[in-house]
Amino acid sequence: MNKNSTEKFISQNTDHYFKKTKKIILDNKDVTVTYAIFMRRPVLFCPRLAIDWLKKVEKARNTKFLIKLCHDEGAWVGAGEPLMYITGLFSKLVDLETIYLQLIGPASVAAYNVFNMCSDMNKTSFLAMDARHCAGPNMHDLMAYGASVGSKKAQEEKKALGFIGSSCESTAHYFKKNNALGTMPHALIGFAGSTLEAAKLFNKTYPEDQLVVLVDYFGKEISDSIAVCNHFHELAKQGRISIRLDTHGGRYIEGLNIEKSYTILEKHNPQSIRNYRNEKELKWLVGAGVSAAAIVYMRQNLDKRGLKNVKIIASSGFNPTKCKLFASVKAPVDIIGTGSYIPENWEETYATADVVKYENKDLVKKGREFLILSENNEKL
């Protein structure tokens, strides 16, 4: 952005009372102030996008901001703990709050969610598929950034496989990839007329790619998986075929029902259904759709046909709670495609900023005095 476009963007996207305050400051006396930024819930700190944007504003406004991070990127930060401090001329900072808070809060909560998902399922890889659940490219960028931060922390601290990439090229760089990942939608299978024919068409056009096949279109998850693997037996042997389960939540996968689901999980992991489970957890374990029982059943059907190198990919509402449950029962899923690290309670994503110092005088609204104490704490 050049200077004019930056100012136009700020003017159109900041809360109006900040613009009025800026005019009052300029009509009177400008002062140096310090802002403290914090959140009301625990998060993994994601400051990079906000800092990058503030640096662009510095250049456009020919000014300088002193940005003091209280924590490194990806650090755990408790509820109410200061995340960072920004110092500069009041007139240069006052109308920026709306925008930089938008860049901090949602990504930090997404990172928190991703860390827990990857840590709980540390032997499972994840693919970022949040784009279609986002309100536009800006939100998608925030969510992918947050996912990359949470994934990196889980990889470092929990030896997790973490996220292997994004479904969109625009955010692939967050996961150190040049290209997006993905193979086929259900629409291609409908076009081809059969699951096997769709696999043939895909392999003909992209012979070097991993063959990932959706197998729920015709409700023949087991039959179609075996048919594809038999036809591409060499690829299956080489581990270049993955079966993706995305079965609709209103039906069981082929050959499965509620009674059989209980039996399968009882044999796979006796503790799976002997512990207390609420209604949602029971559905994830033995209900219709992509349940833990469905994953185990698919794995059993592949293995007994000598297809141990064929991977299973699951995609269907995998949020932190579902991932924790699947981990607890040791569901044998290799990759999870998800966008469900997007915060469910958007109120929890709100970051807050308060001025805590005017020139050399500490001052903040009643109830936020802890921000002043933190700002003067030498440990920071």
C-alpha positions as CSV (number, residue, x, y, z in Angstrom):
1,M,0.0,0.0,0.0
2,N,1.1,3.6,-0.7
3,K,0.4,6.4,1.7
4,N,-2.9,7.4,0.2
5,S,-4.3,3.9,-0.1
6,T,-3.1,3.1,3.5
7,E,-4.9,6.2,4.9
8,K,-8.0,5.4,2.9
9,F,-8.0,1.8,4.2
10,I,-7.6,3.0,7.8
11,S,-10.4,5.6,7.4
12,Q,-12.8,3.1,6.0
13,N,-12.1,0.4,8.5
14,T,-11.6,2.0,11.9
15,D,-14.3,2.8,14.4
16,H,-15.5,6.3,13.9
17,Y,-14.9,7.5,17.4
18,F,-11.2,7.0,16.9
19,K,-11.3,9.3,13.9
20,K,-13.1,12.0,16.0
21,T,-10.5,11.6,18.8
22,K,-7.7,12.0,16.3
23,K,-9.2,15.3,15.1
24,I,-9.5,16.5,18.7
25,I,-5.9,15.6,19.4
26,L,-4.6,17.4,16.3
27,D,-6.7,20.5,17.2
28,N,-5.1,20.6,20.7
29,K,-1.8,19.0,21.7
30,D,-0.3,15.7,20.5
31,V,1.3,13.5,23.1
32,T,3.3,10.3,23.2
33,V,1.2,7.3,24.5
34,T,1.7,3.7,25.3
35,Y,-1.0,1.1,24.5
36,A,-1.3,-2.3,26.2
37,I,-2.9,-5.2,24.3
38,F,-4.3,-8.2,26.0
39,M,-7.0,-10.9,25.7
40,R,-9.6,-12.3,28.1
41,R,-8.7,-16.0,27.5
42,P,-5.6,-18.1,27.2
43,V,-4.1,-18.1,23.7
44,L,-1.0,-18.8,21.7
45,F,0.4,-15.4,20.7
46,C,0.2,-14.6,17.0
47,P,1.6,-11.0,16.5
48,R,3.3,-11.2,13.1
49,L,0.5,-10.0,10.9
50,A,-0.3,-7.0,13.2
51,I,3.4,-6.1,13.4
52,D,3.8,-6.3,9.7
53,W,0.8,-4.0,9.2
54,L,2.0,-1.5,11.8
55,K,5.4,-1.2,10.0
56,K,3.6,-0.4,6.8
57,V,1.7,2.4,8.7
58,E,4.9,3.7,10.1
59,K,6.3,4.1,6.6
60,A,3.1,5.7,5.3
61,R,2.8,8.1,8.2
62,N,6.5,8.9,8.4
63,T,6.6,8.0,12.1
64,K,8.0,5.5,14.4
65,F,6.3,3.1,16.8
66,L,8.1,1.3,19.6
67,I,6.6,-2.2,19.7
68,K,7.5,-4.2,22.8
69,L,6.5,-7.9,22.6
70,C,5.9,-9.4,26.0
71,H,6.1,-12.9,24.6
72,D,7.6,-14.7,21.6
73,E,5.4,-15.8,18.7
74,G,3.6,-19.1,19.6
75,A,4.1,-18.5,23.4
76,W,1.4,-19.4,25.9
77,V,-0.3,-16.3,27.3
78,G,-2.8,-16.4,30.1
79,A,-6.1,-14.6,30.2
80,G,-5.5,-10.9,31.0
81,E,-1.7,-11.0,30.5
82,P,-0.4,-8.2,28.3
83,L,0.6,-9.5,24.9
84,M,2.5,-6.4,23.7
85,Y,2.9,-2.6,24.1
86,I,2.9,0.0,21.4
87,T,4.3,3.5,22.0
88,G,4.1,6.4,19.6
89,L,2.4,9.7,19.0
90,F,-1.3,9.6,20.0
91,S,-2.4,11.1,16.7
92,K,-0.6,8.4,14.7
93,L,-1.8,5.5,16.8
94,V,-5.4,6.3,17.9
95,D,-7.2,5.2,14.7
96,L,-5.2,2.0,14.3
97,E,-6.6,0.0,17.2
98,T,-9.6,-1.5,15.4
99,I,-7.4,-3.0,12.7
100,Y,-4.5,-4.4,14.6
101,L,-6.8,-6.0,17.2
102,Q,-8.5,-7.8,14.3
103,L,-5.1,-9.1,13.2
104,I,-4.2,-10.5,16.7
105,G,-7.2,-12.0,18.4
106,P,-8.7,-14.6,15.9
107,A,-5.3,-16.0,14.8
108,S,-4.2,-16.4,18.4
109,V,-7.3,-18.5,19.3
110,A,-7.0,-20.5,16.1
111,A,-3.3,-21.3,17.1
112,Y,-4.4,-22.4,20.5
113,N,-7.0,-24.8,19.0
114,V,-4.5,-26.2,16.5
115,F,-1.9,-26.8,19.1
116,N,-4.3,-28.9,21.1
117,M,-5.5,-30.8,18.0
118,C,-2.0,-31.6,16.8
119,S,-0.8,-32.5,20.3
120,D,-3.7,-34.9,21.0
121,M,-3.2,-36.6,17.6
122,N,0.5,-36.2,17.3
123,K,0.9,-39.2,15.0
124,T,-1.7,-37.8,12.5
125,S,-1.0,-35.2,9.9
126,F,-3.4,-32.3,9.2
127,L,-4.3,-30.4,6.1
128,A,-5.7,-26.8,6.5
129,M,-9.1,-26.7,4.8
130,D,-10.5,-23.6,6.5
131,A,-10.9,-21.5,3.3
132,R,-14.5,-22.4,2.6
133,H,-15.5,-21.7,6.2
134,C,-14.0,-18.2,6.2
135,A,-15.7,-14.8,5.5
136,G,-13.3,-14.0,2.7
137,P,-9.5,-14.1,2.0
138,N,-8.5,-11.9,4.9
139,M,-10.1,-14.2,7.5
140,H,-8.6,-17.2,5.6
141,D,-5.2,-15.6,5.9
142,L,-5.6,-15.1,9.6
143,M,-6.8,-18.7,10.2
144,A,-4.0,-20.2,8.2
145,Y,-1.4,-18.1,10.0
146,G,-2.8,-19.1,13.3
147,A,-2.8,-22.8,12.3
148,S,0.8,-22.6,11.3
149,V,1.8,-21.1,14.6
150,G,-0.1,-23.7,16.6
151,S,1.2,-26.6,14.4
152,K,4.8,-25.4,14.8
153,K,4.5,-25.3,18.6
154,A,3.0,-28.8,18.7
155,Q,5.8,-30.1,16.4
156,E,8.5,-28.6,18.7
157,E,7.0,-29.5,22.0
158,K,5.0,-32.6,21.4
159,K,6.9,-34.2,18.5
160,A,3.6,-33.9,16.5
161,L,3.4,-34.4,12.7
162,G,1.2,-31.3,12.6
163,F,0.0,-29.5,9.5
164,I,1.4,-30.5,6.2
165,G,-0.1,-27.8,4.1
166,S,-3.1,-25.7,3.0
167,S,-5.8,-26.4,0.4
168,C,-5.2,-22.9,-1.1
169,E,-2.1,-21.6,-2.8
170,S,-2.5,-18.2,-1.1
171,T,-1.7,-19.6,2.3
172,A,0.6,-22.5,1.4
173,H,3.6,-20.4,2.4
174,Y,2.6,-20.5,6.1
175,F,3.3,-24.2,6.0
176,K,6.6,-23.8,4.1
177,K,5.0,-25.1,0.8
178,N,5.1,-23.5,-2.6
179,N,1.9,-25.1,-3.7
180,A,-1.5,-26.0,-2.3
181,L,-2.5,-29.6,-1.5
182,G,-5.7,-31.4,-2.6
183,T,-7.0,-33.8,-5.3
184,M,-10.7,-34.2,-6.1
185,P,-14.1,-32.9,-4.9
186,H,-17.3,-34.9,-5.0
187,A,-18.3,-33.1,-8.1
188,L,-15.6,-34.9,-10.1
189,I,-17.0,-38.3,-9.1
190,G,-20.4,-37.3,-10.2
191,F,-18.9,-36.1,-13.5
192,A,-17.0,-39.3,-14.0
193,G,-20.0,-41.5,-13.2
194,S,-18.2,-43.8,-10.8
195,T,-15.5,-43.5,-8.1
196,L,-13.1,-45.8,-10.0
197,E,-13.6,-43.8,-13.2
198,A,-12.9,-40.5,-11.3
199,A,-9.7,-42.1,-10.0
200,K,-8.7,-43.1,-13.5
201,L,-9.3,-39.6,-14.9
202,F,-7.3,-38.0,-12.1
203,N,-4.4,-40.4,-12.5
204,K,-4.3,-39.8,-16.2
205,T,-4.1,-36.0,-15.8
206,Y,-1.8,-36.1,-12.7
207,P,0.1,-39.4,-12.9
208,E,2.8,-38.2,-10.5
209,D,0.5,-37.0,-7.7
210,Q,-0.7,-38.9,-4.7
211,L,-4.0,-40.5,-5.6
212,V,-6.5,-39.4,-2.9
213,V,-10.0,-40.8,-3.6
214,L,-13.3,-39.7,-2.0
215,V,-15.3,-42.9,-1.6
216,D,-18.6,-41.8,-0.1
217,Y,-20.4,-40.4,-3.2
218,F,-22.3,-43.6,-4.0
219,G,-22.4,-44.9,-0.4
220,K,-20.0,-47.7,-1.3
221,E,-17.1,-46.7,0.8
222,I,-15.6,-50.2,1.2
223,S,-16.4,-51.6,-2.2
224,D,-15.2,-48.5,-4.1
225,S,-12.0,-48.3,-2.0
226,I,-11.1,-51.9,-2.8
227,A,-12.0,-51.4,-6.5
228,V,-9.7,-48.4,-6.7
229,C,-6.8,-50.2,-4.9
230,N,-7.2,-53.3,-7.0
231,H,-7.1,-51.3,-10.2
232,F,-4.1,-49.3,-9.1
233,H,-2.4,-52.1,-7.2
234,E,1.1,-50.9,-7.8
235,L,0.3,-47.4,-6.5
236,A,-1.4,-49.0,-3.5
237,K,1.6,-51.2,-2.8
238,Q,3.9,-48.1,-3.0
239,G,1.7,-46.2,-0.5
240,R,0.6,-43.7,-3.1
241,I,-3.2,-44.1,-2.6
242,S,-5.2,-42.5,0.2
243,I,-8.9,-43.2,0.9
244,R,-10.7,-40.1,2.1
245,L,-13.8,-40.6,4.2
246,D,-16.3,-37.7,4.2
247,T,-19.5,-39.7,4.8
248,H,-22.6,-37.6,5.4
249,G,-23.7,-37.5,9.0
250,G,-27.1,-38.9,8.2
251,R,-25.9,-42.4,7.2
252,Y,-23.4,-45.1,8.1
253,I,-20.6,-46.1,5.8
254,E,-21.2,-49.2,3.7
255,G,-21.6,-52.3,5.9
256,L,-21.7,-50.5,9.2
257,N,-24.6,-49.9,11.7
258,I,-24.9,-48.9,15.3
259,E,-24.6,-52.5,16.7
260,K,-21.6,-53.3,14.5
261,S,-20.0,-50.0,15.4
262,Y,-20.1,-50.8,19.1
263,T,-18.7,-54.3,18.5
264,I,-15.8,-52.9,16.4
265,L,-14.8,-50.3,18.9
266,E,-15.1,-52.8,21.8
267,K,-12.6,-55.1,20.1
268,H,-10.3,-52.2,18.9
269,N,-10.2,-50.4,22.3
270,P,-12.4,-51.7,25.1
271,Q,-12.2,-48.5,27.0
272,S,-13.7,-46.5,24.0
273,I,-17.3,-47.0,25.1
274,R,-17.0,-48.0,28.7
275,N,-16.2,-44.5,29.9
276,Y,-18.9,-41.9,30.3
277,R,-19.7,-40.3,26.9
278,N,-22.2,-37.5,26.2
279,E,-24.5,-37.7,23.2
280,K,-22.2,-35.9,20.8
281,E,-19.2,-38.0,21.8
282,L,-21.2,-41.2,21.2
283,K,-22.1,-40.0,17.8
284,W,-18.4,-39.3,17.0
285,L,-17.6,-42.8,18.3
286,V,-20.3,-45.1,17.0
287,G,-22.8,-42.9,15.1
288,A,-23.4,-42.2,11.5
289,G,-20.9,-40.3,9.3
290,V,-17.1,-40.2,9.9
291,S,-17.0,-41.9,13.3
292,A,-14.1,-43.6,15.0
293,A,-15.8,-47.0,14.3
294,A,-15.9,-46.1,10.6
295,I,-12.2,-45.3,10.6
296,V,-11.4,-48.6,12.3
297,Y,-13.7,-50.6,10.0
298,M,-12.1,-49.1,6.9
299,R,-8.6,-49.9,8.2
300,Q,-9.6,-53.5,9.0
301,N,-11.1,-53.9,5.5
302,L,-7.9,-52.6,3.8
303,D,-5.5,-54.5,6.0
304,K,-7.2,-57.9,5.5
305,R,-6.7,-57.4,1.8
306,G,-3.0,-56.7,2.1
307,L,-3.5,-52.9,1.6
308,K,-1.6,-51.8,4.7
309,N,0.2,-49.1,2.8
310,V,-3.0,-47.3,1.8
311,K,-3.6,-44.3,4.0
312,I,-6.9,-43.1,5.5
313,I,-7.9,-39.4,5.3
314,A,-10.8,-38.2,7.4
315,S,-12.7,-34.9,7.0
316,S,-15.9,-34.1,8.8
317,G,-16.1,-31.5,11.6
318,F,-12.7,-32.3,13.2
319,N,-12.6,-29.7,16.0
320,P,-10.3,-29.9,19.1
321,T,-12.9,-31.9,21.0
322,K,-13.4,-34.5,18.3
323,C,-9.7,-34.8,17.8
324,K,-9.1,-35.4,21.5
325,L,-11.8,-38.1,21.5
326,F,-10.3,-39.8,18.4
327,A,-6.9,-39.7,20.0
328,S,-8.3,-41.3,23.2
329,V,-9.6,-44.3,21.4
330,K,-6.5,-44.6,19.1
331,A,-8.5,-44.2,15.8
332,P,-6.1,-45.2,13.0
333,V,-6.4,-42.1,10.8
334,D,-3.4,-40.9,8.9
335,I,-4.4,-37.4,7.8
336,I,-7.2,-35.1,8.9
337,G,-8.5,-32.4,6.6
338,T,-10.1,-29.6,8.8
339,G,-11.0,-26.0,9.1
340,S,-12.7,-26.6,12.5
341,Y,-9.9,-24.9,14.4
342,I,-11.8,-21.7,13.6
343,P,-13.0,-20.5,17.0
344,E,-16.6,-21.6,17.7
345,N,-17.2,-18.7,20.1
346,W,-16.2,-15.6,18.3
347,E,-16.5,-13.5,21.4
348,E,-13.4,-15.3,22.7
349,T,-11.3,-13.8,19.8
350,Y,-11.6,-10.2,20.9
351,A,-8.3,-8.6,21.7
352,T,-8.4,-5.4,23.7
353,A,-6.2,-2.3,23.8
354,D,-5.9,0.4,26.5
355,V,-3.7,3.5,26.7
356,V,-1.7,3.0,29.9
357,K,0.7,6.0,29.7
358,Y,0.4,9.6,28.5
359,E,3.8,11.1,28.1
360,N,5.5,10.0,31.4
361,K,2.4,9.6,33.4
362,D,0.9,6.1,34.1
363,L,-2.9,6.3,33.7
364,V,-5.5,3.7,32.7
365,K,-9.2,3.2,33.4
366,K,-10.2,1.7,36.7
367,G,-10.0,-2.1,36.7
368,R,-7.1,-2.2,34.3
369,E,-4.3,-1.1,36.6
370,F,-2.7,-4.5,36.2
371,L,-1.6,-3.4,32.7
372,I,0.5,-0.6,34.2
373,L,2.1,-2.9,36.7
374,S,3.0,-5.3,33.9
375,E,4.3,-2.6,31.6
376,N,6.8,-1.5,34.3
377,N,7.8,-5.0,35.2
378,E,11.5,-5.4,34.4
379,K,11.0,-9.1,33.7
380,L,9.2,-8.1,30.5
